[in-house]
Amino acid sequence: MSTSPSNEDETYTHYGEGDDATYTAHPSPSGVGMLEGPSDGVRVGAYELLERVGSGGMGQVFIARNVEDGADGEGGELVALKWLGHDRGNSLHRFKREFRVLADVRHENLVHLHELVVLENSRAFFTMELLDGRHFHKYVRGRARDSELPNLIRLRRALRQLVAGVRHLHANECVHRDLKPSNVLVTQEGRVVILDFGLISDRESHAMTLSPRGVLMGTPAYIAPEHAARDRADKPADIYAIGVMLYLCLSGRLPFMGSPLDMLTDKQQKDAPDVAALVPRVPADLASLCARLLSRDPGERPTASELFAILDGDADSPEAANSSPTAAARYALGLASRERVLEGLGEAFARLPQGPVQLHLRHGQDPVKGALLDHFFDELREREGEDPGQPTMLLRGRCHARESVPYKGIDQIVDALTLQLCNASEALRQSLEPTSVAPLLQMFPVLNSVWIPDRLPLYGAEKNELRAFGVAALREVLVRAAEQFAVVVCIEDFHWAERDGAQLLTELFHSTDSPRVLLVVSYDPSVPSEALEQLEQAAELAHSGAQVLELPPLPAEEAIALARALVGERLDGLSPEQQRARLDGYVERARGDTFHLSQLILDDLEGAPPGESVTQMVIRRVLALPPRQRQLLAITAACDGRSSPTLLSACVEGAIDAELDALVHATLLRREDRDHVELAHHSIPEVVLSEFEGAELQTMHQSIADAQRSMEGARLDAIAHHLELAGAHAEAIQAYARAGEAAGEALAFSLSASLFQRALTLIHASGGASEAEQRRAIERQLSEQLVNAGRAREAVEVLLRMAEDSEPEQASAYREQAGQLYIQTGRVPEGLEQLAPTFAKLGETVPRSRLGSVLLLLWRRLRLRLRGLRYTPRPADAVPPERLEHLDTLLSTYTGLTHEETLLAVMFHARYFQLALDTGEPARLSRGFTYEAVIQLSRGNEATSRAHIQTARELIANQDSPQFEAAIDYTEYFCMTLRHEWREVAERWPRLIDGLEGAPGVQYIRGVSASRYSYTLVTLGQYRELDTRAAPWMQLTQELGLQREDAILSAMVGVARLVLDPTDEDRGIRSMLERARRWDTAHYSLPHFHVTLADIARMLCRGEYRAALEACERAQVESKRWRLDMFELVRMSLVELHGRTCAAALAEASDSERATLQARALADAKVLRSSPRAMYRGQADVIEAALCSSRGQQARVLELWNSAAEAFEAAGMRGHLAALDLRRAERQSGRQGEDARARAQAYFDAQRITARERFARLFVPI
């Protein structure tokens, strides 16, 4: 192979203009994924392409002119325009990173980048300065032949500039990773410019493992030995590449020759040949330096700063003095080593192998928080570097105040995950792919670059079901990732999260199958936040209590160290005592506020007056700024304190790099990352925006909106917000509506609803009649999203508003929908009122009184009995559509009424069942038989009930309908519950609930089944099981908007929490009862019954017997009034509860009260004993035993307790049995007492019940 350096990157395409101006681009394999590029003369964005000057793997480079700039139509300056040439994998992301990483890292020896533009279909380009120059080695060597020295003055000057550029990159935590002569130009003026950052990495890219171990990136001749060994290319790799360039410039040869494989192998096994042996008279310092740079040990190579000092002889050169503070300096100054917090983060990570870990970092407006987390993530990456056998996956995101993106906070976590998977192996991507990926891709379209949607869509799934499936899929991905990596998920500033994001976070990490990850959530507790409240409630419900770390004010000694770092060498002329006194003064006045500290030091150094407050200092410093810098601050403030250099540049029309550097140097602005800047203190917005008149502010917001609309990927909600503040309400309404539609498509229902609501608010404020149709369209979408979000009562209000302003036919449809939602949420009278026109149209009668309901029910049941249950099956397509709609209306009505207005439900069902029998459509007829099975069971006709269940199954035997099968299973298990078949149904419910997970169209049945199963678990005393399952079940009912079932679950979980609480503080049940009482209907229904059970259990534990009796008697009256007592389970449960309460009250009753209580308790026991159910006989024995105990009949007490124990054993009621065993152990001696105590102990240990006497007192009063 020729020794000519022209072969250094032979797989790359070289191009040039004459012999001078050249660029290179990265390779792509065989043109795979290449996009058809533009041709000369066409226009892309604001640029006209004049000439293509080169092409490569990543795309093409053109000379272009900005035709929208300049005067007289001549256009603006010439630029180099780099066009993205292919759509492989994550190429667009890498292309954007190439621009963004360097956009804010300005230096004379780095090419200046101008603008990034992303067009439709992911076509993208960016512009940069157009250079006229030569490759580095050609410039240095000139006409020197191989083995001849070049002009050493030219070499030293060019090498010094090259190192200055690399030093600046490294200081800003960037690594080029592809340094070589063709990526370094020298202009005619002698300016050295580093180009082509397609492989660059920065701090964030390391966090996202953009260059994982095992992936070789770069040009073989210049790749460092450690990277050739498949290690990550870090800063020493750039130093090695400089060494190869120096070797090439000195000798005209590369240090290693041969094929790419030979070069990669040799540099790992051999030292580079001594350049002095190849070229006589090589200066000793350059030969020695070349050897150090080419060392196989990265640790022996100098850093860029050390190398610059060697070449320059003065590290404090003009370049260093004139550059803005580097990212590394800012990072070091911000850290301030809050050791306790860092130790807490490290300890939390160390606990990760044991299971999921959650940590909350509470902070104020202290900017140190970000630096602390940076430091923590750096430590994790260093740990992985030292021990590759323990790989980590670091996912980091942040919530921002004014963003309204779907799943705020989590969206950035998914972005980070996507980035890592795009750069991972196919095997890893496949191993993490969830079972059902399509719903996840709908929630987070960015993952389309990782996985292909399911071939078979989830037909029949409701939107809220799709969201539940998407959440489950994301949880599955994290669970699988945690099997291969130590996963850390960090979400900063969670106080700015919104309802959808908070709900998603709780669903992912507060469930029984939470992924084994370290979740770090940082937030400012002083900011009112619904998301924080939701997070705390979910943590309490799931018992996933997070460790809380407080970020305290800056300690004095750390503040001194920070002040010293900020001051630098400016106090060198003072004695140590004087320096310390000056630093102490700064720290005392700052009082732990790092921003205040920096401002004090700047003011002192600039001779500003002392004694000002932070706000006064900010006002003075802002007012002293040049107008353009104040304008940039004002635009950032108008964007709620956070913006991007691209947006700022578009708003002020021109380059802003110098102004941004000045604002950062003045500590008024912070660079959050390469793409964003934010105000450094909360007082700045008020200061800068107060200078503007109202009209000026509107103009500013309009310019921001205009700039955002010209930017690809700008958020519609942000554009709408600025248009609203600009007074452009018509445009803002449209933008809010489009943003709402996009959020709805991503299944972020609450966010979608809030955006539609904002659009409606603007419409109502404008009061224009011409906007009526637009308003109705937005209201329709709003009502749909509210229903999807489980906010049915709010949706009803919207539907009724729409009905008032619609044509009669459409108004009737809106009222029908509102009526069904009313009934679903327990507002029966209101629902029937809205459904009245629909029923009238169908020819159905709705009774106006309770007597009328009874009479109509009797009449319809009689007609049904006379008709009989004969039917002729007919397929649905043979039935008139209006008849099917008629049946569906009746079905949804009586289903909603079932647990609210039992009498009306049975009445409507009788009419439905008769029509279904007449019609013969199997699916609807099956639903009729299942409900009839419940009615027959409530009348004691168990055989008929079982037969109806069997008939329902036969009707759908030939239909592939999981929904109908699940409905029949639910009804069968509900009937088993009513028959007190506790042991059997305890096995069936979980199979149904777990078996339906992920199935479309049946999640409603899952939620209802979970609420019924919760009662079974309480009855059987399986409190730990209920407590464990509570979080995912309640998340499901909340997500599906099943308010009735959520109330039942909350009440039963409250009982479990009461029993499991080791203290006498009933905090757990109180919070659950508060949640259950959100079901606040006027009539007594099934949720009220469950709340009664929980509330009276709480009162009995607290000894509030009188209040418990009153509550129980009210419940008995109300259950009779609303016919809920037709269910034996409800009726007898209230009887037992009343009798047990009377028996418990005897212990503190007066003599005058005792006889009454005993008589009432005995009467209740008699009712219970009349039942054939073992459960009720056992409870009657317990009540009578308490009465005998009060009379001193101890022998009879033991006899009754033994009888009750047999009954509870037969029913499987382990909790009641354990309470009896504890009581019997107290009364029995010898082996019997020991055995009873041992049985009770085993139960209490299994359930983790520690307040055992309280438990026994609750169920077995004495």
C-alpha positions, 0 to 999 in steps of 0.5 A: 500500500502506498505511504501516501496519506491519501489512503488514510480514509480510503472508504470516504469520498473526497471532494474539493474545489480546485486543489484547496477547499475540501470536506469529507463525509462519513461512509454508508454501506453500499448506499443502503437507505440513501435518500434522493438528494436535491440538485443544484439550483433548487431551493431548500428552506430559505437556501438556494443550492448553487453547487454541490462540492462533495458527497459522502456516507452521511449526505452531500455538501453544497455551496448555498445562498440564503435567498431570504437575506440581503437586499435587492434580491441578491440574497445573503452570504454564501454558506456551506449546506450539509444535507442528510443523505440517508434514513438509516436507523437513527441517522436523523438523530445523529445528524441533529446531534452533530449540529446541536453539540457544536452549536453552542461550543464556539471557538476560532478553531472550530467550524462555525455552525449556523442553522439546523432545519428539519423538513417534512419526511425527516429531510434535514440540513444544516448550514455552516461557514464556507471555508477556503482552505487545505487539508491540515497535512497538505498545508503543513508539509507543503512541497516537502517529500517523504522523510523530509521535515516540513516548515517547523514554524508553520507546523508549530503554529498550526499544531497549536491551533489544532490543539486549542480547538480540541482543548475547547471541545474537551473542556466542554465535555465533547470528544471528536472521535474522528480527527484526521487531516481531511477533517481539519482545514487551514485557510489562506489566512492560516486559521486552523478549523476542525470540521465534520463532527458526525461522530462527536460525543458529549456528556449526554451521549455518554449517558445514552451510550451512543458508542457502546463497547464493541462498536468501532467508529472512526478511521482505522489509521487514526483510531486509538489502540484502546478503541481498536480493542473495542473500548469507548473512544474518549478524550485520550483517543482525540489526543492519539489522533493528534499524535498520528497527524503530528507523525504524518506531518513530520515524516510524510508517513503514517505510524502504522501501515497496511490494511485496516485490520493490520493497522488496528491489530498492530497499534494494540500490540506494538509501539509506534516507530520512532519518528526520529528514526525516519526523518533526520533532525527532528527536534527532540521536543517534537519527537518526544511529544509525538511518542507521548501522544502515540502511547498505547496507554491512554493514561500516559498521553497528555490532556489537551490542556497539558498539550496546549501548555507544552506548545504555548508555554503559557496556559493563560493564553489570550484564547483561554482568557477570551473564551467563555466559561467552559462547561467543565468549569461550570460543572465543577463550580455548580457541584459544591459537593453535597456529600450527604446527597451524593452518598444517598444516591450511591446507597440507593443504587447499591440497593438496586439488586434487592429490588425496585428503589425509589428516591425523591430529591427535594430541592428549592431553586438551587441550580446545584441539583443538576450538577449533583445528578450530573456527578452521580451519573458520571460516577455510574459511568465510571463504575461501568468502565471499571467493571464492564460486567455490570452494565448500566442503562441510564435514562434521564429526563426533565419536566419544564414549566410551559411544555404540554407534551404528552406524558411530560417527563416520561417522554424524555425517558422514552426518548433516551431509551429510543436513542440507546436502542437505536444504537444497540444490537438487534439481539438486544432490541429483540430481547426488550421488545414487548409482547404487544408493541402497537399501543406503546408506539401509539403513545410514543411514536419515537419508538417506531425507529426501534420496533415495527408495529404488531401485524395484528391490531387490537380490534375492539379495544377502547382508547383507554384500554389501548392506553392501559396496554401501552403502559403495560408494554412500557413496563414490560420493556423496563422489566426486561431491561432490568434483567440485563442492566442496572437501570436508573430512571431520573426525572428532574423538576417533577413539580412541573409534570401534568396529570397524564405524566404523573399517572403514567409514572405511578402506573409504571413504578407503583405496582406489584410488578414494578421494574427493578430500577432506581427511580430518582424524582427531583422536585421543588415542594414549594411549587403547588403541583397536582402531579406531586399529590398524585405521586404521593397518593400512589406511593402510599397506596402501593407501599412503595415509599420513597427515600427522601433526600433534602438538598440543604442550603449550601454549607459554609465551608462548601460555600467558601470553596465555591466562592474561591473557585468563582473568584479564581486568581483575583485575590492572589495579591491578598494575604491568606487572612485577607482572602478568607475575610473577603470570602467569608463576607461573600458567603455571609451575605449570600446565605447559602444561595449560590446565585446570590453568591455569584452575583456578589462576587461579580459585583465586588469585582466590578466595583458595584455598591454593596448591601443590595438584595438579590432582586436589586442586584438583578435589576441593576445588572439587567438594566446595564446590559446592552439592548440586544442582550436584554432582548434575549433575556426578555424573549427567554423570560417570555418563554417561561424562562427557557428557550433555545439558541435557535429560537432566540436567533430567529426572533432577533434575526442574526447571530447571537453567540457572543451575546449568549456567552456574555449572559452566561458569563454574567450568570444571568443565563444558564446553558441547560444543554446544547439545545437550551438555555434558561434564566439563572434566577426566578427574579429575572422574568419580572425584572426584564418583562416589566420594562415592556408596554402591553403592546410591546409584549404582544409583539414579542409573543407574536414574533416568538410564535412566528419563529416557532412555526418556522421551526420543524418539530415545534410544539403546537401548544407552545405556539398556541400559548404565544399566539394567545398572549399576542392577542391572535386568538383565532390562530391560537384556537386552531393551534390549541385544537391541533395540539389537543388532537395530537395529544389524543392520538398519543392517548394522553387524554387529560392533556388533550382535554386541557388543550381543547378546554383552553381553545373553548375558553378563547372562543367564549371570550371572543363571543363570535357567533361565526365560531359556533361550528368550530366550538361544537367541533371542539366540544365534541372532541373535549367530551370524548377525551374527558370520557377517555380520561375517566372524567365522565361527570365533566363530559356530561356538562360539555354534552349538555351544553352542546345539546342546548345549541344543536338541532333537535336530532343531534341534541337528542343524541347528546342528551342520550350520551349524557344520560348514560354517563349520568347513570354510570356515575350514579346520578340516576334521576338526572340520567333518566331525565336526559334519556326520557326523549330517547325512551319516548322515541323507542316507545318505552315507558319510564315510571315517574314514581316508586309505586309506578316502578313497582307496578310496571315491574310486576306487569313486565315480569308477568308478561315475561312469565306468560310468554316463556323463554322460547326463542328462535336464533337469528343472526345480527344481520337478519335483525333490523338495525333499529331493533338492535339499537333499541336493545343496546339502549335498554342494555346499557341503561339497566347495566348502569342501574344495577347497583344504584336503582335495583328496582329500575334495573330489574324493570328495564331488564324485564323489557330487554329480556322480552325483546331479546327473546323475540329478536333471537340475536344470540349475543344480546340474548346471552346477556339477557340470560346472564342477568336473569341468572342473578335475578333468579338467584336473588329469589333463591332459585339456584338451579334456575340461575345455574341453568340460565348461565349454561344457556348463555354459554351455549348461545355464544358457543359458535361466536369468537367473542372474548367480551361475551365469554368474559361477561358470562364468567363474571356473572357466574363468579358473582353468583358464586359470591352471592351463594357464599362459595368463598373457597371456589370463587377465591380461585376463579376471580384471580384467574379471570382478572389476570387472564383478561389482562391485555385483552381488548374490549374486556378491561371494564370486566377486569375492573368490575371483577377486581372490586368484587374479588376485593370483598371476597378477600376481606371475607376470607381474611386474605388482607395481605393479598388485597393490599398487594393487589390494590395499587394496579387494580385501583390504577385500572379503575381510575384509568377506565373511569370506573368510579363505582368500582373504585369506591368499592375497592377503596373501601375494601382496601381501607379495611385491609389497611385498618387490619394491617396497620400496626398502630392505632392510627387509622391513617390508611383507612381514612385516606381510602375512605376519603377516596371512596366517598367521592362516590357521592350519589344521593341514593344508597347503592353498592359502594355505600354498602362497602363504605358502611362496612369499612366505616363501622370497622373503623369505629369499632376499632376506636370504640365508637360503638354508639356512632357505629350503631347509628351508621349501621341502622341508617344503612339498613333503612337505606338499603331497604328503601333502595331495594339493595336488600334484595341481595341476601349478601347485603341484607345479612351482612348488615344484620351481622354487623348490627348484632356484632356492634350491639354485642361489642357495645355491651362492654361499655353500656350502662345498666339501662342500655344493656337489656336493649342491646342484648335483645337487639343482638339476640334478635340479629343472631336469630335472623342469622341462624335462620340462614343455611349459610355456614358463614351466618351460623358462625357469626350468630354463634359469635354474637350469642357468645358475647351475650353469654360472656356478659352474663358470665356463662363461660362454658357456654361461651367456649361451646359457641366459639367452637361451633363458630370455628367449625362454621368459619372453617367450612366457609374458609374464613381464616381471619375470623377463625384466627380471631376465635383461636386467639380468644379460645387460647385465652380461655383454654389451658393445656394442649387445646389452648397451645394449639389454638394460639399456634394456629392464630400465630401462624395466620397473623405471621402470614398476614403480617398482622401485629395489632392482634388484640385489636383484630380479635376485638373487631371480629369476636367481641367479649 
